Amino acid sequence: MASGSSWTPKQNKLFENALAIYDKDTPDRWHKLARAVGGKTVEEVKMHYENLVEDIKQIESGHVPLPPYKKAGAGSKGYNFMDDEQRMRNLRLQ
């Protein structure tokens, strides 16, 4: 999502939060979004939004491959998922 200027992670988060507050029917939406983000013009905010919409279209149409996520339990110390059948056997419910 490249716009005419760089956006910090903090600005992106502020932008996302502001989008949740100021929907398309909000009067002066773009000014309010720019004010919420800080350090961006109305035009930069509009461009960032247009790029976001285009990114979403590309993802939803399958043109952007998903990252190679690790399978659950594969080398992680987090929760180890098992299938329902195995869990039922372990609980002696089957």
N, C-alpha and C positions, 0 to 999 in steps of 0.2 A: 504494500500500500504506500506508494511513493507519491508524496505531494510536493509542492514547490518548496517547502521548507521541512526541516526535520522535526519530528515530534518525539518528545521524551516519553518513556513509559508512564510517567505521572500524568502528562498531558493526555495521553491516550485513555487512561483510566478516567480522568475528569470528563473527557469527551463522551465516553460510554455512559457514564453516570448521568450526564446532562441530557443525552439522547433519551434516556429512560424518563426523565422529568418533562422535557419539552418536546411533545409530539408534533406531528406535521400541522396540527390545527392551532398551535400556540402562536399568538400574535408576536411579531418580532423575534421569531424563533432563532434565526441565525445570529442576531445580535446577542441574545441570551446565551446561546451556545458558546460564542466567542468570549463573552465575559466570564462564563463558568470555567473555560479552559485557561484563559489568561495567556497573554503574549502572542495571540493569534488574531489575525484580521478576520472579518466576516468572509471574505473571499477565500482565505486559507481554510476556514472551517467548512465552507461549502465544498471545496475541492476535496478535502479529506473525507467528507461524507460520500461524495460521488465515487471516490476510490474504494471506500468501504463497501458500498452497494455493488460495485463491479466485482470486487473480491468475493463477495458472498455469492453472486451469480455464478462465478467460475467454480467455486467450491461445490455448490449445489448441483451444477451440471456435470460434475465428475471430471472437470478439466484440471483439477489440482489434486495430486496424489496425497493420500494420507501419510503422515510420518510413520516410520517403522516402530510402533509401540512395542514394548516388551510384553510378553504374555504374563498374566497374573501368576505370581509365585515363582517365576523364572529368575532365580538369583536374588530376589528381593527379600527383605526381612519383614515386609508388610504382611497383610492378611493373605493366607494361602487358600485360594478358592478351589473347591472340588465340585464335581458335578453332583446333581441331586441324588442320583442312584447311589453313589459312593457315600454320601452323607447319610442317606437313609440306612445303609448297611451298618455304618459306624454307630448309628443311634439304635440299631436293632429294631427298626420300625417296619422292616420289609420282610 
